[in-house]
Amino acid sequence: MQLPGNLRSTTLGDLLGALHRSGLSGTLELVEDRGVQAGRRHRVHLAQGLVERVETDLPVARLGEILLRQGFVSRPLLDRIAAHAGRSSAGLLGQLLLRERVITRDVLSAALRHQLRRRLDSLFNLSSAAVRFRVPRPDARDASGIPLSPREFLHGRPRREPRQDTPAPGKSGAQRVDPALAQALTTLGLPAHATLEAVRQAFRMHALRVHPDRHPAASAPERQRLLKRFAELSAAYHTLVG
């Protein structure tokens, strides 16, 4: 597959769209080539066309700040846990929060995916960077979580090429409703006037049932169905809470 050599002639959305349609696995590397940050590298790791991990030095909210903003932890509790995490080599903040039963694994997974989306969002601000793509080694191993769905990393992105991943917009009606918000509410089974607390409760209820870690005996096809459903729930949740 031939990709453009620089973001100046394309967009990151077009690159990800092409890789998604081809179902490729590997690493998309962007190397800045202008200004004081020339040479800085950013990497997007994909598995069968889906974004699994993003490596970048661009500023992104920390996990604790995401959980705090979404109301899952308090500032005093976060400070105490963060201080303990800084002194301990036994685990990261998320694992300590799980160990103390402050959050559930479902909430942690959703917060980490939200952070992944924000890392990817930051790369869409790049206007010029050399583009490289490397396929993984046969023996490569990457402990990845639930990848982002195409809607999360392609919907609403700036594109130059015709969008083959989303349907064409319909005719405008008398009143326009944000389709992303409407779809998110439908996914969580919520009415249009749902409060943020109702969104959190709905996500917890649905995620509790479908998180793959709660179904260790699931077959491969069933696990894929659970992964897809949890990804949809997580995307809907973060569309509504920001």
N, C-alpha and C positions, 0 to 999 in steps of 0.2 A: 504494500500500500504506500502510495506516494503522498507525503504531507508537505504543505508549504514550508519553506525554510525559515520564515520569520513571521511574527505576529503582525508586522506592518502590512502584510498582504492578505491577512485573514483575521479571524477573531477566535478567541479561546472557545466560544460556543460552537463555531463551525468545526474546530478540531475535535472537540469532545463528541459532537454529533456524528462525525465521520467514524471515529473509533467505536462509538456505541453501535452504529449500524453494522459495522464489520465484526463486532463481537470479539475484539482483540484483547489480549492480556499483555501487560507490560507496563513500562514507565514512560510517561510523557514528560520530558525535561524542557524547561524554559530557562534560558540563560540571558539575563539582561545585558544589553549591549550599548547602552547610552548612559551618560551622566555619571555621577559619583558612585552609583550602584552597579556599574558595568562589571560583569563577571558573577554577580550574585545568581545562585541557582535555586529553582523551585521545581519540585517533582510531584506529579500526579500519578498515583499507582492505580491501575485498572485491572479488573478481572472479568473477562468475557464482556468487555465494553462498559462495565459499571465501575464507578469511582469508589475505591476502597480506602485509600489513604492519601493525604496531602502533606508534603514536607515544604515548609516555607518559614522564612525568618520574619515575614510581615506580621505586624501586631494583630493578635486575635485574643478575644476574651478568654481568660482562664476558666477551667472547669468549675471551680468554686464560685466565680462571679456569675456564671451561667445559672447554676443551681440557686444562687442567692436571688438573682433577678426574677427567676420563675417561682420563687416562694417555697422552695423545697428545703432550704436551710436558713438559719438566722445568722446575722453578722457575728455575734459573740461565739456561737457554736462553730462557725466557719473558721474564725481566728484561732480557736482552741485546737481544732482538728488540723488546721494548716501548720500550726506551730509544732504539733506532734509529728506531722509528716516530714517537716524539715529536719527533725532530729533522728528520724527512724529510717533505716535502710530496708525495712521489711516490706514496704509497699508504698503506693502512691495515694493521693488524697481520696480518689474514688474507692479504693479498696478499704481504706480506713473508715470511710462513711458507711460502706456496706457492713463492715465488721461490727460497727457500733449500732447497726440497724437504723441509721438516720434516714437512709433512702433505700429503695429496692433496686434490684439489678435492672429492672425494666426502666426505671427513671435514669439510672446511670447510663444505660445504653442510649437512651434518647438524648441525653445531654451531650454525650460524646459525639453522636451523629450531628447534633446541632453545631458543635464546635468544628466538626469536619466540614460542614456546609459553609461556615464562616471563613475557614481557611481557603476554601475554594473561591468564595466570593471575593476575597482580597486579590486573587490572581486576575480577576476580570478587569482590574484597574491597570494592568500592564498594557502599554501601547506598543512596545518594541522589545522583542526578545528572540533569540535564536531558538528554533524548534527542533527537538530531537526525540526520537522514539526508539526504545530498546525493548525487545522481547525478553521475557524472564528466562533465566537458565533452567534447564530441565530439573535440577535439584534444588531450585530456589524454594524457600519456605517463608511464608509471611503470615504471622498470627493476626488475621484481620477480623474485624467485626462485621456488622451487617452493612453492605455497601449502600450507597445512595441510589435511589431510584432515578430513572431518566428524567422524571418530572422535576426532581430536586436540583439536578445539575444542568438541565437544558431549558426548562420552561422560563420564559420571560427574559432570556439572555440576549444580548446584542449579537446579531448574526448578519453576515453578508450573503451567504448562500441561502437558497430557498429552504424553508424549514420542513424537513421530512419527518420530524419526530412529534409534531403537534398538529392537530386538525386546523384547517383554515377557519378563521373567524366567521361567524354567521352574520346575517343582516342585523343591523342595529334596531332595537325595539324602542318602545316609549320610555323604558327605564332600564338603565344598565346596572347590573349587579356584578361585583368582582367575582369572576368564575373560580378563582383559586380559593377564596374564602368560602364560597358556597360549597365547593367540592370538599373542603376540609371539614366543614360542619356536617355534611352528609356522611363522610367517612367515620366520624365519631358519633353519629346518630344524634346530633344536637340541633335544636331550633336556632333560628337566626338571631334571637335575642339572648343566647347563652352567655353567662358570665365567665370570667377567667377561671373562677373556682370550679364551675361546672365543666369547663374544658379539661382542667387538671384531673378531676374525678373521673370523667369519661375515659380519658387516656389511660389512667391507672387501671380502671376496670377492664378495658379491652386488652391492654398490654399484658395484664396478669394472666390472661387466658392463652395468648398466642406466642409469648416470648419463647424462642427456640430452646433456651436453657431449661425451661420447665417441661420439656418433652424429650428427655434423653433417649427414649426408646423409639422415637419416630423414625420411619423409613426415610430414605433419601428424598423421594418425591414429596412426602409430607413435610419434611424439614424445609424444602424449598418453598412450599406453600406458606409455611409459618414465617419464614424469612421475609417473603414478599408482603404478607399481611402486616407484620410488625413494621416494616419499612413504610408502608402506606400510613399506618397509624402515627408513627413518629413524624413523618412529613406533614401530616395534617395538624398535629399538635403544634409544631413549630411555626407553621403558617399562621396559626391563630394567636400564639403567645409572643411571636417575634424572636 
